[in-house]
């Protein structure tokens, strides 16, 4: 599976029929900081294994938490989740053996189009 690329949200329903966007409306979004020295040097296979472990753990937790995406930096992973509460995020980390440095609830999302509001 890891050798093939697929859309991050393959199988999610479009927003107008529910799916991820409906779940985001019902549960808050969180950014999770994970200190992981050398994260930026992980190989594709290593990232695949971490992703598979995360998805496996999350499959036992549905619908308490959903992983949207993660950003890998030199020494940190920044993960974006939809979850019922911070404890669901921490529960996922404990079950998967993932570090959690901090959990931040997202209060708003802005982008360049935010500047266009008048």
MARVEX-858258 format. One record per atom (N, C-alpha, C): residue number from 1; x, y, z. Coordinates in Angstrom, 1 decimal. Layout:
<recs>
   kolba        X        Y        Z
     NUM        X        Y        Z
...
</recs>
This chain:
<recs>
   kolba        X        Y        Z
       1      0.8     -1.2      0.0
       1      0.0      0.0      0.0
       1      0.9      1.2      0.0
       2      2.0      1.2      0.7
       2      2.8      2.4      0.8
       2      3.5      2.8     -0.5
       3      3.7      1.9     -1.4
       3      4.3      2.2     -2.6
       3      3.4      3.0     -3.5
       4      2.1      2.9     -3.3
       4      1.2      3.7     -4.2
       4      0.7      4.9     -3.5
       5      0.5      6.0     -4.3
       5      0.0      7.2     -3.7
       5     -1.5      7.2     -4.0
       6     -2.2      7.7     -3.0
       6     -3.7      7.9     -3.1
       6     -4.0      9.2     -2.5
       7     -5.2      9.8     -2.8
       7     -5.6     11.0     -2.1
       7     -5.7     10.8     -0.6
       8     -5.4     11.8      0.1
       8     -5.4     11.7      1.6
       8     -6.7     11.3      2.1
       9     -7.8     11.8      1.5
       9     -9.1     11.5      2.0
       9     -9.9     10.6      1.1
      10     -9.3      9.7      0.4
      10    -10.0      8.8     -0.5
      10    -11.1      8.1      0.3
      11    -12.3      8.1     -0.2
      11    -13.4      7.4      0.5
      11    -14.2      8.4      1.3
      12    -13.7      9.6      1.6
      12    -14.5     10.5      2.3
      12    -15.6     11.0      1.3
      13    -16.8     11.3      1.9
      13    -17.9     11.8      1.1
      13    -17.6     13.3      0.8
      14    -18.1     13.8     -0.3
      14    -18.0     15.2     -0.6
      14    -18.8     16.0      0.5
      15    -18.4     17.3      0.7
      15    -18.9     18.1      1.7
      15    -20.4     18.2      1.7
      16    -21.0     18.2      0.5
      16    -22.5     18.4      0.5
      16    -23.3     17.2      0.9
      17    -22.6     16.0      1.1
      17    -23.2     14.8      1.6
      17    -22.7     14.4      2.9
      18    -22.1     15.3      3.6
      18    -21.6     14.9      5.0
      18    -20.1     14.7      4.9
      19    -19.6     13.5      5.3
      19    -18.2     13.2      5.3
      19    -17.4     14.1      6.2
      20    -16.1     14.3      5.8
      20    -15.2     15.0      6.7
      20    -15.7     16.4      7.1
      21    -16.2     17.2      6.2
      21    -16.6     18.5      6.5
      21    -17.8     18.6      7.5
      22    -18.7     17.6      7.4
      22    -19.7     17.6      8.4
      22    -19.2     17.2      9.7
      23    -18.2     16.3      9.8
      23    -17.6     15.9     11.0
      23    -16.8     17.1     11.6
      24    -16.1     17.9     10.8
      24    -15.4     19.1     11.3
      24    -16.4     20.0     12.0
      25    -17.6     20.1     11.4
      25    -18.6     21.1     11.9
      25    -19.1     20.6     13.3
      26    -19.1     19.3     13.5
      26    -19.6     18.7     14.8
      26    -18.6     18.6     15.8
      27    -17.3     18.4     15.4
      27    -16.2     18.2     16.4
      27    -15.1     19.3     16.1
      28    -14.4     19.7     17.2
      28    -13.3     20.7     17.0
      28    -12.1     20.1     16.3
      29    -11.3     21.0     15.7
      29    -10.1     20.6     15.1
      29     -8.9     20.9     16.0
      30     -7.9     20.1     16.0
      30     -6.7     20.3     16.8
      30     -5.5     20.2     16.0
      31     -4.5     20.9     16.4
      31     -3.1     20.8     15.9
      31     -2.3     20.2     17.0
      32     -1.6     19.0     16.7
      32     -0.9     18.3     17.7
      32      0.6     18.4     17.4
      33      1.4     18.9     18.3
      33      2.8     19.0     18.2
      33      3.4     17.7     18.7
      34      4.3     17.1     17.9
      34      5.0     15.9     18.3
      34      6.5     16.1     18.1
      35      7.2     16.2     19.2
      35      8.7     16.4     19.1
      35      9.2     15.0     18.7
      36      9.9     15.0     17.6
      36     10.5     13.7     17.1
      36     11.8     14.0     16.4
      37     12.9     14.1     17.2
      37     14.2     14.4     16.6
      37     14.5     13.5     15.4
      38     15.0     14.2     14.3
      38     15.3     13.5     13.1
      38     14.1     13.2     12.2
      39     12.9     13.7     12.6
      39     11.7     13.4     11.8
      39     11.9     13.7     10.3
      40     12.6     14.8     10.0
      40     12.8     15.1      8.6
      40     13.7     14.2      7.8
      41     14.3     13.3      8.5
      41     15.2     12.3      7.8
      41     14.6     10.9      7.7
      42     13.3     10.8      8.2
      42     12.6      9.5      8.1
      42     12.5      9.2      6.6
      43     12.6      7.9      6.3
      43     12.5      7.5      4.9
      43     11.0      7.4      4.5
      44     10.7      7.2      3.3
      44      9.3      7.0      2.9
      44      8.7      5.8      3.5
      45      9.5      4.7      3.6
      45      9.0      3.5      4.2
      45      8.7      3.7      5.7
      46      9.6      4.5      6.4
      46      9.4      4.7      7.8
      46      8.1      5.6      8.0
      47      7.9      6.6      7.2
      47      6.7      7.4      7.3
      47      5.5      6.6      7.0
      48      5.6      5.7      6.0
      48      4.5      4.8      5.7
      48      4.1      4.0      6.9
      49      5.1      3.4      7.6
      49      4.9      2.5      8.8
      49      4.2      3.3      9.9
      50      4.7      4.6     10.1
      50      4.0      5.4     11.2
      50      2.6      5.7     10.8
      51      2.4      6.0      9.5
      51      1.0      6.3      9.1
      51      0.1      5.1      9.2
      52      0.6      3.9      8.9
      52     -0.2      2.7      9.0
      52     -0.6      2.5     10.4
      53      0.4      2.7     11.3
      53      0.1      2.5     12.8
      53     -1.0      3.4     13.2
      54     -0.9      4.7     12.8
      54     -1.8      5.7     13.2
      54     -3.2      5.3     12.7
      55     -3.3      5.0     11.4
      55     -4.6      4.6     10.8
      55     -5.2      3.4     11.5
      56     -4.4      2.4     11.9
      56     -4.9      1.2     12.5
      56     -5.5      1.6     13.9
      57     -4.8      2.4     14.7
      57     -5.3      2.8     16.0
      57     -6.6      3.6     15.8
      58     -6.6      4.5     14.9
      58     -7.8      5.3     14.7
      58     -9.0      4.5     14.3
      59     -8.7      3.4     13.6
      59     -9.9      2.5     13.2
      59    -10.6      1.9     14.4
      60     -9.9      1.8     15.5
      60    -10.5      1.3     16.7
      60    -11.2      2.4     17.5
      61    -11.0      3.7     17.1
      61    -11.5      4.8     17.9
      61    -12.6      5.5     17.3
      62    -13.0      5.2     16.1
      62    -14.0      5.9     15.3
      62    -15.3      5.9     16.1
      63    -16.0      7.0     16.2
      63    -15.8      8.3     15.5
      63    -15.1      9.3     16.4
      64    -14.4      8.9     17.4
      64    -13.8      9.9     18.4
      64    -12.8     10.8     17.8
      65    -12.0     10.3     16.8
      65    -10.9     11.1     16.3
      65    -10.7     10.7     14.8
      66    -10.3     11.7     14.0
      66     -9.9     11.5     12.6
      66     -8.7     12.3     12.3
      67     -7.8     11.7     11.7
      67     -6.5     12.3     11.3
      67     -6.7     13.0      9.9
      68     -6.4     14.2      9.8
      68     -6.6     14.9      8.5
      68     -5.3     15.0      7.7
      69     -4.2     15.4      8.3
      69     -2.9     15.5      7.7
      69     -1.8     15.8      8.7
      70     -0.6     15.6      8.3
      70      0.6     16.0      9.2
      70      1.6     16.6      8.3
      71      2.4     17.5      9.0
      71      3.5     18.2      8.4
      71      4.8     17.7      9.1
      72      5.7     17.3      8.3
      72      7.0     16.8      8.9
      72      8.0     17.8      8.7
      73      8.7     18.2      9.9
      73      9.8     19.2      9.9
      73     11.0     18.4     10.3
      74     12.1     19.2     10.5
      74     13.4     18.5     10.9
      74     13.2     17.7     12.1
      75     12.6     18.2     13.2
      75     12.5     17.5     14.5
      75     11.1     17.5     15.1
      76     10.1     17.6     14.2
      76      8.8     17.7     14.8
      76      7.8     17.2     13.7
      77      6.7     16.6     14.2
      77      5.5     16.4     13.4
      77      4.4     17.3     13.9
      78      3.7     18.0     13.0
      78      2.6     18.8     13.3
      78      1.4     18.2     12.6
      79      0.5     17.6     13.4
      79     -0.6     16.8     12.9
      79     -1.9     17.6     13.1
      80     -2.8     17.4     12.2
      80     -4.1     18.1     12.2
      80     -5.2     17.0     12.4
      81     -6.0     17.1     13.4
      81     -7.0     16.1     13.7
      81     -8.3     16.8     14.0
      82     -9.4     16.0     13.7
      82    -10.7     16.4     14.2
      82    -11.0     15.4     15.3
      83    -11.4     15.9     16.5
      83    -11.6     15.0     17.6
      83    -12.6     15.5     18.5
      84    -13.2     14.6     19.3
      84    -14.3     15.1     20.2
      84    -13.7     15.9     21.4
      85    -12.4     15.6     21.7
      85    -11.8     16.4     22.8
      85    -10.3     16.1     22.8
      86     -9.5     16.9     23.6
      86     -8.1     16.6     23.6
      86     -7.7     15.2     24.1
      87     -8.6     14.7     25.0
      87     -8.3     13.3     25.5
      87     -8.4     12.3     24.4
      88     -9.2     12.4     23.4
      88     -9.2     11.5     22.3
      88     -7.9     11.5     21.6
      89     -7.4     12.7     21.4
      89     -6.1     12.9     20.7
      89     -5.0     12.2     21.5
      90     -5.0     12.4     22.8
      90     -4.0     11.8     23.7
      90     -4.1     10.3     23.8
      91     -5.4      9.8     23.8
      91     -5.7      8.4     23.8
      91     -5.1      7.7     22.5
      92     -5.2      8.4     21.4
      92     -4.7      7.9     20.1
      92     -3.1      7.8     20.2
      93     -2.5      8.8     20.8
      93     -1.1      8.8     21.0
      93     -0.6      7.7     21.9
      94     -1.3      7.5     23.0
      94     -0.9      6.4     23.9
      94     -1.0      5.1     23.3
      95     -2.1      4.8     22.6
      95     -2.3      3.5     22.0
      95     -1.3      3.2     20.8
      96     -0.9      4.3     20.1
      96      0.0      4.1     19.0
      96      1.4      4.3     19.4
      97      1.7      4.7     20.6
      97      3.1      5.0     21.0
      97      3.7      6.2     20.4
      98      2.9      7.2     20.1
      98      3.3      8.5     19.5
      98      3.5      9.5     20.6
      99      4.6     10.3     20.4
      99      4.8     11.4     21.4
      99      3.8     12.5     21.2
     100      3.4     13.2     22.3
     100      2.6     14.4     22.2
     100      3.2     15.5     23.1
     101      3.7     16.5     22.4
     101      4.3     17.6     23.1
     101      3.2     18.6     23.6
     102      2.3     18.9     22.7
     102      1.2     19.8     23.0
     102      0.0     19.6     22.1
     103     -1.2     19.9     22.6
     103     -2.4     19.8     21.8
     103     -3.1     21.1     21.8
     104     -3.3     21.7     20.6
     104     -3.9     23.0     20.5
     104     -5.2     23.0     19.8
     105     -6.3     23.5     20.4
     105     -7.6     23.5     19.7
     105     -7.6     24.7     18.8
     106     -8.0     24.5     17.6
     106     -8.1     25.5     16.5
     106     -9.3     26.4     16.8
     107     -9.2     27.7     16.9
     107    -10.3     28.5     17.1
     107    -10.8     29.1     15.9
     108     -9.9     29.4     14.9
     108    -10.3     29.9     13.6
     108     -9.2     29.5     12.6
     109     -9.6     29.5     11.3
     109     -8.7     29.2     10.2
     109     -8.7     30.4      9.3
     110     -7.6     30.9      9.0
     110     -7.5     32.0      8.0
     110     -6.6     31.6      6.9
     111     -6.7     32.3      5.8
     111     -5.9     32.1      4.6
     111     -5.9     33.4      3.8
     112     -5.3     33.5      2.7
     112     -5.3     34.8      1.9
     112     -6.7     35.3      1.6
     113     -7.6     34.4      1.4
     113     -9.0     34.9      1.1
     113     -9.6     35.6      2.3
     114     -9.1     35.4      3.5
     114     -9.7     36.1      4.6
     114     -9.5     37.6      4.5
     115     -8.4     38.0      3.8
     115     -8.2     39.4      3.6
     115     -9.2     40.1      2.6
     116     -9.9     39.3      1.9
     116    -10.9     39.8      0.9
     116    -12.2     40.1      1.5
     117    -12.4     39.7      2.8
     117    -13.7     40.0      3.4
     117    -13.8     41.5      3.7
     118    -14.9     42.1      3.4
     118    -15.1     43.5      3.6
     118    -16.5     43.8      4.2
</recs>
